[in-house]
Amino acid sequence: MERDVLHTPRLELSAPRDRDAASIHAACQDAELQRLTTVPSPYLPGDAEKFIALSDRWWDEGSEATWAIRLDDRLVGMIGLARLGGGAPEIGYWMAREARGQGVVGEAAEAVVDWAFAAERPAIARIEWRAVVGNVASARTARRLGFRYEGLLRQAASNSFGRADLWVAGLLRDDERSPQTWPLPLG
C-alpha cells in the first residue's frame, strides 16, 4: 500500500522514518503515555527502531496505516489505523507531552478519518476508537470528531502494567461528524 502523506493547516502526517527513532524514544519515556497505551515499559531505544520497522511492514502488507504527526517539522506524536483489512479499523494515537492541549491530535485525527472514508476506500464502513478507562483527553478528541460512545470492554486492554477496562466508540462512514454527547464525565 502506498504510504500516503497527509497535510492539514499546521501538520504533516507521514510514515515514521529511521531518523524519528530518537524522538519516538524520548516521547515514549512519559509514564502516562506508557500507562494509557500499548507501548512497552520501559521503552528502550530499540523499541522505537522495531516500531518503525513494523510500521513499514504494516504499510507494505496494507494491514495498518501509521503516520508520524509533524508540527513545524518536529515529530510530536503518532496516529494510525489498525486492522485495515476488515472494513472497521481502529484509530489510535498518542502525543508527546509538550504538544498536548494544542488541538494537534484532533487535527491529525480528522485528516486520518477523512483519508479512511475517502471514496477510493469504500470497504471502510466504520472506524472504532478504544481507550483505557480514564483517558479523558483521548475520549474528548473522539467525541469532538463525532464518534458515538458504545460502551465498556472489561479487561480488554493489556500492556506492561497489566489488564484494564476500555471505553469503546464508533464512527460510521455516513455519521454526521459533529461533537457528540457521551454518558461519561469528560468535563
Secondary structure, 3 states (H helix, E strand, C coil): CCCCCEECCCEEEECCCHHHHHHHHHHCCCHHHHHHCCCCCCCCHHHHHHHHHHHHHHHHHCCCEEEEEEECCEEEEEEEEECHHHCCCEEEEEECHHHCCCCHHHHHHHHHHHHHCCCCCCCCCEEEEEEECCCHHHHHHHHHCCCEEEEEEEEEEEECCEEEEEEEEEEECCCCCCCCCCCCCCC
